[in-house]
């Protein structure tokens, strides 16, 4: 830290005080966005780099480069200065700040370190508390507005599904597996349709649903910040409304894509403001038929619960129909301590000073490489078999209403051809992910560098490639997912009965794709279909709202941009099936319906006179009201 101060001060030809906050002096509230300033408070045990500064009762305020004049600028031809600055940036990111930190860069020949002179904690804490209180009030007002607007949209308000019972317990109308963004949006839409006999379960603790605080290591989402869909057309429920209330309108204008940690915080608020009953740390271990229902086994710690449901929706995201696994031919003779998949829980602090190899060229490869570099890795080599880094993302082409809403209406051949062009090319890393790695002089990428073999030599891992050999201390495989329904434990009892694309469609010669053929072949409402017609009719009750729905229904099952169209398609199918299944019962209910709309044939005065006080209050008439004056008839 002191060395960094000296280097930057020498560059600027003036003193540069730097301080960091931590320890018990930190107020219990979390600092919030104030205009375009990002304020960070680090916990006492976050990083040894900062412990020496904790007793100074100071804190560090980082401002987004380009938004304020108080920036430290230095030329990129000062390698010592760059190295010291990268150590600071890496330490900041390791400390898991309560607000997102992302460095922004201007010209390619300059590097900006966003710093501001520190001020005493006691003086600035009052300002932080005022901003925190103001933001808390804004969120409270927004939440109240959401509830008020929902009350305007409450018609029809009648719960209409017919109760069914099995083994003495009520059968669920819908069981939603997954409490991430998809599960929350589905539950909200079902509530709007007055289907309330539902449960939402997720195997993760609260706040860790989905990838956002686990293996997603990007600084910003690649999805445009303007995307909508979860809110079902209610403006006050949009991510933008929440972000502006949380951080301010100027903060919204300053971002291009949504910060990852802010998106996770938005999902937490979405769940709370809508009172969605997610049950955390509950895992679905098996799903199978039980008569004309589905039976799910739910594990709560050591206890297993059997739950019957008319419908089950799998909303388990990108891994819902796939598995994360490194190439087995490369790791067969390598100890598990020497490698990890990019989706694993990696302790990047242990990679400090080590030589790291990354296999892959997509966003996950660059995100994990950046995490290793920021943790102090001695060198990171990113290898891929292609001749160049991909730059075109065909999935972005599909962000328009026609394909998002109606892809499922295309013929099998048309859908197959669209998906081949969308999924066969690798997705490129986002620009900010590429620049994040390029900050470091010890980062190297190697095209035409497919790996042929990996073996452990005891002191290192030796990798033979198409262009030479490498020695690494640790390897990260950023090789994506492998579509395989049999890898999902909840589907194991029934996986052999589920139809895949290769069971239903034979592509023309030259257009084969084994990976695409392994995706499930789904119906119009995301329901699984039978491999052998008539052999497994219960599959129409099981809906697959995951990334595996792409070949059948397009970018609607797991991606944020597709939810605007995918969630209504799914929920409309659920509502339709539940109603049609009980149509006879609804007809019986109609035949027995005897509630009069015309309540009486008496005069209004005589009828009101016979009511008690409570009944009068219900119809809005005060007790003791005088009879209405009768009009005189003129002959």
Buried (B, 14 or more C-beta within 10 A) or exposed (E): BEEBBEBBBBBEEEEBEBBBBBBEBBBEBEBBBBBBBBBBBBBBEBBEBBBEBBEBBBBBBBBBBBBEEEBBBBEBEBEEBBBBBBBBBBBBBBBBBBBBBBBEBEEEEEBBBBBBEBBEBEEBBEEBBEBBEEBBEBBEEBBEBBEEEBEEEEEEEEEBBBEBEBEEEEBBBBBBBBBBBBBBBBBBBBBBBBBEBBBBBBBBEEBBBBBBBEBBBBBBBBBEBEBBBBBBEBEBBBBBBBBBBBBBEBBBEBBEBBBBBBBBBBBEBBBEBBEBEBEBBBBBEBBBBBEEBBBBBBBEEEEEEEBBBBBBBBBBBBBBBBBBBBEEEBBEEBEEEBBBBBBBEBEBEEBEEBBBBBBBBBBBBBBBBBBBBBBBBBBBBBBBBEEEBBEEBBBEEBBEEEBBBEBBEBEBEEBBBBBBEBBEBBBBBBEBBBBBBBBBEBBEBBBEBBBEEBEBEEEBBBBEBEEEEBEBBBBBBBBBBBBEBEBBEBBBBBBEBBBBBBBBBBBEEEEEBEEBBBBBBBBBBBBBBBBEEEEBEBBBBBBBBBBBBBBBBBBBBBBBBBBBBBBBBBBBBBBEBBEEBBEEEEEEEEEEEEEEEEEEEEEEEEEBEEBEEEEBEEEEEEEEEEEEEEEEEEE
